[in-house]
Amino acid sequence: MRSLEQVLKDGIRDVPDYPQPGVVFKDITPLLADHSGFAQVVEALAASGKDDDGTPAVDKVVGIEARGFILAAPVALALGAGFVPVRKQGKLPAATYAESYALEYGEATIEVHQDAFAPGDRVLVIDDVLATGGTVEACLRLIRRCEAEVTATAVLLELSFLPGRDRLAGENVSALVTV
């Protein structure tokens, strides 16, 4: 069996100049197509939702649109927890809470259904990449507005040259690989 480190090295490819010149996009589609590698990643991300003895310790797993959905749904299944999507503004059909955050050029808004969590629910947040931290920070605010407890945030990939981890100081954040 390949190590998780090797799975990630083999499964995440760099695509230069996408979506614009000078950007190196981290493409996870080869990883998703690799059943055993994808299973290892799901297991590794799910570890953030377990107690020290390996017992699942969360009630809900949040996936942040869009690639976070791909990772969070199987993590929720692995933990025996519910899955909650956090979506871009205007994509959820029922009453929502919204949080806006700054992007490099402008602003974005994400939403969650107001009834997505019961007060006191323990929540694991999953996303694909931690970059500036703005999206995750807004997501944590949404969860707390619902009176749920964020136990941890786990990401597949952290970009160390951006300030995401600094922005989330004091939060329980883990990354499977840091570049």
CORHU-V461349 format. One record per backbone hydrogen bond with DSSP energy under -0.5 kcal/mol. NH is the residue of the N-H (numbers start at 0). CO is the residue of the C=O. Records with the same first field share a line. If there is no record, write none. Layout:
# CORHU-V461349
NH=CO  CO
This chain:
# CORHU-V461349
6=2
7=3
8=4
9=5
10=6
11=7
12=10  26
14=24
15=13
16=22
17=14  22
22=19
24=14  22
26=12  24
27=25
30=10
31=27
32=28
33=29  30
34=32
37=33
38=34
39=35
40=36
41=37
42=38
43=39
44=40
45=41
46=42
47=44
48=45
49=46
50=54
53=50
56=48
58=121
59=121
60=81
61=123
62=83
63=125
64=85
67=63
68=65
69=65
70=66
71=67
72=68
73=69
74=70
75=71
76=72
77=73
78=74
79=75  76
80=75
81=58
83=60
85=62
86=84  110
88=108
90=87
96=111
98=109
100=107
102=105
105=102
107=100
109=98
110=86
111=96
113=94
115=112
119=146
120=117
122=120  148
123=59
124=151
125=61
126=153
129=156
130=128
136=132
137=133
138=134
139=135
140=136
141=137
142=138
143=139
144=140
145=141
146=143
147=142
148=120
149=147
150=122  148
151=122
152=171
153=124
154=173
155=126
156=127
157=176
158=129
159=157
161=158
163=130
166=162
167=163
168=165
170=167
172=170
173=152
175=154
176=155
178=157
